[in-house]
């Protein structure tokens, strides 16, 4: 027989946003169920040194932080289940999700915390050097390259913003773009070209990230000129891939309002989506900050929003029954 799990608060995703929602939901007595998805713990499970999460004087490890968050959520009453959701129905309450095993999950409210994944170049050398000089988040890792030479790959808003941010730490930032013009907003381009710490390389494609061997990590980037085909090497200590993100919203397309980049839209200052009773938190609705601490903050907001929604719905139900 197909198993069915029912709860007052159903949470999809188990990164900082989902687990924070679970902690607040459990403390409110909503007995949340967290469906962990294909990457339990979210992006922090692939992050080594975390130095900007409040409350820890020393550098901590991303996987350890997520293990502690999960343990805290379970300690206060949240239930963790592993499954890959293949079907959702948010057309009516209670909301319904189905896992690939056939298991059914039913929730009076639904918190979506499925996150977003950085787009990568897809190079073997990139995969080899992730966390060893190659990153997809300047705000997260730029601090580790103080006074060093760094490069940013991309030509959109994200790439230009990353390059500008890195000038807080590096005096030598190179923006590498495979075309001869940027796609970023004009105001960002103006700031970029006015900054004497930034050099732009046009019509250059990354062929490979160069491994220094041993503990050296990234030492350079091999580039191919898109016009001449000529190969060259740029010596750098850090390489930041900034070609955008994929929000994990495929399941909800056509069911919940998304913006032009497929992020879930929410009412300003809240986590409320276009469907009453469905809330979104973390990177799946935040294309600007994308930090563990902001994801955790919106997870808290989602739980509080869901709790208030249920309280109002319960009150209305009691009032109707009394008439």
C-alpha positions in Angstrom: 0.0 0.0 0.0 1.1 3.5 -0.7 2.3 5.4 2.4 0.7 8.8 3.2 2.2 11.4 5.6 0.1 14.3 6.8 1.1 17.4 8.7 0.1 20.9 9.4 3.3 22.2 7.8 4.9 20.4 4.9 8.4 21.6 4.0 10.2 20.8 0.8 14.0 21.3 1.0 16.5 20.9 3.8 19.0 23.7 3.4 19.3 26.6 5.9 15.8 27.9 4.8 14.0 24.6 5.1 15.6 23.6 8.4 15.0 27.1 10.0 11.4 26.8 8.9 11.2 23.4 10.5 12.7 24.6 13.8 10.2 27.5 14.1 7.3 25.3 12.9 8.1 22.6 15.4 8.3 25.1 18.2 4.9 26.3 17.3 3.5 22.8 17.6 2.9 22.3 13.9 4.8 19.0 13.8 6.5 19.8 10.4 7.6 17.2 8.0 10.7 18.0 6.0 11.1 16.2 2.6 14.8 16.5 2.1 15.0 16.1 -1.7 18.0 15.1 -3.8 20.6 17.2 -1.9 19.9 17.0 1.8 21.4 20.0 3.6 21.5 22.1 0.4 24.5 23.9 -1.1 26.3 24.1 2.2 27.0 20.4 2.0 29.5 21.1 -0.7 31.0 24.1 1.1 34.1 23.7 3.2 35.1 26.7 5.1 32.3 28.9 6.4 33.5 32.1 8.1 30.5 34.4 7.8 27.7 32.6 9.6 27.0 34.5 12.9 27.8 32.8 16.2 31.1 31.1 15.4 34.4 32.7 16.1 36.4 30.2 14.2 35.9 28.8 10.7 33.3 26.1 10.6 32.5 23.4 8.0 29.4 23.7 5.9 28.3 20.0 6.3 28.8 20.3 10.1 26.6 23.4 10.2 23.8 21.6 8.3 24.1 18.5 10.5 23.7 20.7 13.6 20.7 22.5 12.1 19.0 19.2 11.2 19.7 17.8 14.7 18.2 20.9 16.2 15.1 20.7 14.1 14.6 17.0 15.0 15.2 17.8 18.7 12.3 20.2 18.8 10.0 17.8 16.9 10.4 18.1 13.1 10.4 14.9 11.1 12.9 14.3 8.3 12.0 12.2 5.3 14.1 11.5 2.3 12.3 11.5 -1.1 12.4 13.0 -4.5 9.1 14.8 -5.3 7.8 14.2 -8.8 4.3 15.7 -8.6 2.6 18.5 -6.7 -1.0 19.7 -6.4 -1.5 23.1 -4.9 -4.9 23.7 -6.4 -6.7 23.1 -3.1 -5.9 22.6 0.6 -4.6 20.4 1.9 -1.8 20.5 -0.5 -0.4 17.2 -1.9 3.0 16.0 -3.1 4.0 12.6 -4.5 7.5 11.1 -4.3 9.1 8.9 -6.9 8.4 5.9 -4.6 4.7 6.7 -4.7 4.6 8.0 -1.1 2.1 10.8 -0.7 2.7 13.9 1.4 -0.2 16.1 2.5 0.1 19.5 4.2 -2.3 22.1 5.5 0.5 24.6 4.5 3.4 24.1 2.2 6.8 25.8 2.6 9.0 25.6 -0.6 12.7 25.8 0.2 14.2 24.0 -2.8 17.0 26.5 -3.4 18.9 27.3 -6.5 22.1 25.9 -8.0 24.9 27.9 -9.5 25.5 27.4 -13.2 29.0 26.0 -13.9 31.1 25.8 -17.0 31.1 22.0 -17.0 34.8 21.5 -17.1 36.6 18.6 -15.5 39.2 21.0 -14.1 36.5 23.1 -12.7 35.1 20.2 -10.8 38.5 19.2 -9.6 39.3 22.7 -8.2 36.0 23.6 -6.6 36.8 24.8 -3.1 40.5 24.9 -4.1 40.5 28.3 -5.8 37.4 27.9 -7.9 34.1 29.3 -6.5 30.7 30.4 -7.6 30.2 33.0 -4.8 32.4 36.0 -4.3 30.4 37.1 -1.3 31.0 33.7 0.3 34.7 33.2 -0.6 36.2 36.5 -1.6 37.5 37.1 1.9 39.9 34.2 1.4 41.6 36.0 -1.5 42.7 39.2 0.2 45.6 40.8 -1.6 45.6 38.1 -4.3 44.8 38.0 -8.0 41.3 36.8 -9.0 39.2 36.4 -12.1 35.5 36.4 -12.7 33.9 34.6 -15.6 30.7 35.9 -17.1 29.1 39.0 -18.6 25.8 39.6 -16.9 24.8 41.4 -13.8 26.0 38.6 -11.5 29.5 38.7 -13.0 29.9 42.5 -12.9 28.5 42.6 -9.3 31.0 39.9 -8.3 33.9 41.7 -9.9 33.0 44.9 -8.1 32.6 43.2 -4.8 36.0 41.5 -5.1 37.7 44.8 -5.3 37.1 45.1 -1.6 39.6 42.3 -1.2 41.8 42.3 -4.3 43.7 45.0 -6.1 43.8 42.9 -9.3 40.5 41.6 -10.6 40.0 40.4 -14.2 36.6 39.9 -15.8 36.6 37.3 -18.5 33.9 37.4 -21.1 33.4 35.2 -24.2 31.8 38.1 -26.2 32.8 41.7 -27.1 30.1 43.4 -25.0 28.5 42.8 -21.6 24.9 41.9 -20.9 24.9 43.6 -17.5 22.8 46.8 -16.8 24.4 50.0 -18.1 24.8 51.4 -14.6 26.8 48.4 -13.5 29.0 48.5 -16.6 29.8 52.2 -15.9 30.9 51.3 -12.4 33.0 48.4 -13.7 34.8 50.4 -16.3 35.4 53.2 -13.9 37.1 50.9 -11.4 40.9 50.9 -11.9 41.3 47.6 -10.0 39.3 45.7 -12.8 40.6 44.6 -16.2 38.3 43.2 -18.8 39.3 40.5 -21.2 37.0 40.3 -24.2 36.3 37.3 -26.5 37.9 34.8 -24.2 36.6 31.4 -23.3 37.9 29.3 -20.3 39.5 26.1 -21.6 40.6 24.8 -18.2 41.5 25.8 -14.7 45.2 25.1 -14.0 46.0 23.0 -10.9 49.2 23.9 -9.1 49.3 20.5 -7.5 49.6 19.6 -3.9 48.1 22.2 -1.6 48.6 25.0 -4.2 45.1 24.7 -5.7 44.3 27.0 -8.6 47.3 28.9 -10.1 46.0 30.0 -13.5 43.3 29.8 -16.2 43.9 28.7 -19.7 41.9 30.9 -22.2 41.0 30.5 -25.8 40.5 33.6 -28.0 37.1 33.3 -29.6 38.3 35.3 -32.7 41.8 33.9 -33.4 41.7 30.6 -31.5 44.9 31.5 -29.7 45.5 30.0 -26.3 46.9 32.0 -23.4 47.3 31.7 -19.7 46.2 34.1 -17.0 47.9 33.6 -13.6 45.3 33.9 -10.8 44.8 32.6 -7.3 41.0 32.6 -7.4 38.5 32.0 -10.2 34.8 32.9 -9.7 32.3 31.4 -12.1 29.4 33.9 -12.4 27.1 32.8 -15.2 23.9 32.7 -13.2 21.8 30.3 -11.1 19.0 27.8 -11.7 16.2 28.1 -9.1 14.7 24.6 -8.4 11.2 25.5 -9.5 10.5 23.0 -12.3 7.8 21.3 -10.2 5.9 24.5 -9.6 5.8 26.0 -13.1 2.2 26.5 -14.1 1.1 26.1 -10.4 2.7 29.1 -8.7 3.7 32.6 -10.0 7.3 32.8 -11.1 9.3 35.8 -12.3 11.1 36.0 -15.7 14.1 34.1 -14.3 11.8 31.3 -12.8 12.3 32.4 -9.2 9.1 32.1 -7.1 7.5 35.5 -6.6 6.4 36.5 -3.1 4.5 39.5 -1.6 6.9 42.2 -0.6 8.2 41.8 2.9 6.7 38.3 3.3 7.1 34.7 2.0 3.6 34.5 0.7 3.3 33.1 -2.8 0.5 33.5 -5.3 -1.3 30.5 -3.7 -2.7 31.1 -0.2 -1.1 28.7 2.3 2.0 28.2 0.1 5.2 30.0 1.2 8.6 30.2 -0.3 11.9 30.9 1.4 15.7 30.9 0.7 17.4 31.0 -2.7 14.3 29.7 -4.5 12.8 33.2 -4.1 15.9 35.3 -3.5 18.1 36.1 -6.5 20.0 39.0 -4.8 21.6 37.8 -1.6 21.9 34.0 -1.8 23.5 33.6 1.6 23.0 30.9 4.3 22.1 33.6 6.9 19.5 35.3 4.6 18.0 31.9 3.7 17.7 31.0 7.3 16.0 34.3 8.0 13.4 33.8 5.3 12.9 30.2 6.6 11.9 31.7 9.9 9.6 34.2 8.1 8.0 31.3 6.2 7.2 29.4 9.4 5.8 32.5 11.1 3.7 33.3 8.0 2.4 29.7 7.8 1.6 29.7 11.5 -0.4 32.9 11.2 -2.2 31.6 8.1 -3.3 28.5 10.0 -4.4 30.5 13.0 -6.6 32.7 10.8 -8.0 29.7 8.9 -8.8 27.8 12.1 -10.5 30.9 13.5 -12.6 31.3 10.4 -13.5 27.6 10.5 -14.7 27.8 14.1 -16.6 31.0 13.4 -18.4 29.3 10.5 -19.3 26.3 12.6 -20.8 28.5 15.3 -23.2 30.3 12.9 
